Amino acid sequence: MTRKNLIVGNWKMHATHLEAIQMTQKLHYRLDPKDFDRVDVGLAPPFTALRSVQTVIEADHMQFSLGAQNVHWEEKGAFTGEIAPGMLAKLNVRYVIVGHSERRQIFGETDEWIAKKVKAVLAHDMIPILCVGETLDEREAGGAMEKVERQVLADFEGLSADQVGTATIAYEPIWAIGTGRTAKPEDAQEVIGFIRDLLRRKWGDVAEETRILYGGSVNPGNIAAIMAKKDIDGALVGGASLDPDTFASVVRYWI
Ligand code: 13P
């Protein structure tokens, strides 16, 4: 098994480009170069800060990878307010979060769009982080697995096995996002193990290469127990990624 752990900070709609530069520099000082032997670290600032964070990372030879929070699937055109995949690739963006529940719920993104976004990201040699997860009502009705299965199959529709191996999935139960209510590590493992089985049934052994992250109220106090689970390869971190001290403690989850 060759999966390397991955922890990504999703800064959502926080940080001007000046604040983002500071956050990146502070986080860099709080980490040891050896930390990156154990974990890949991605930073997903708002679009307006991508160029600044890229410049800081490259000028100081930092080991962070750049992430974007969304993308459009078309190459160019009359799509006011949208950002094309080629524009992100030119900024050395490595990870693109696709289908976050906030985009699905607040902005009405459909599985059909999300599937196009996943393909567009892969076509530009970037790595999609596909977000899936159930609402509290769906969990209480016993429908968590059914929901994530439907999302994964719809959003990865038409991908080759190699593409599935390259892609990353983040299981983010909606009731755990920004609520301080984390999924129990065994519950997160149960769903993530189910997703890996699903990938194996549909795409074969490449399922062992797909990184699957957990997201939802991850913090320095709960990250170690989450990372200890066998199918969980990392975390997508919202609130706790905004403070460099806190995020450094999440990244160094083994200390
Ligand atoms: P919180 O870590 O703030 O719960 O957010 C999780 C999330 O949505 C990451 O994408």
Residues whose N, C-alpha, C, O or C-beta is under 5 A from the ligand:
A	BS01	13P	N10 A176 I177 G178 T179 G215 G216 S217 V218 L236 V237 G238 G239 A240
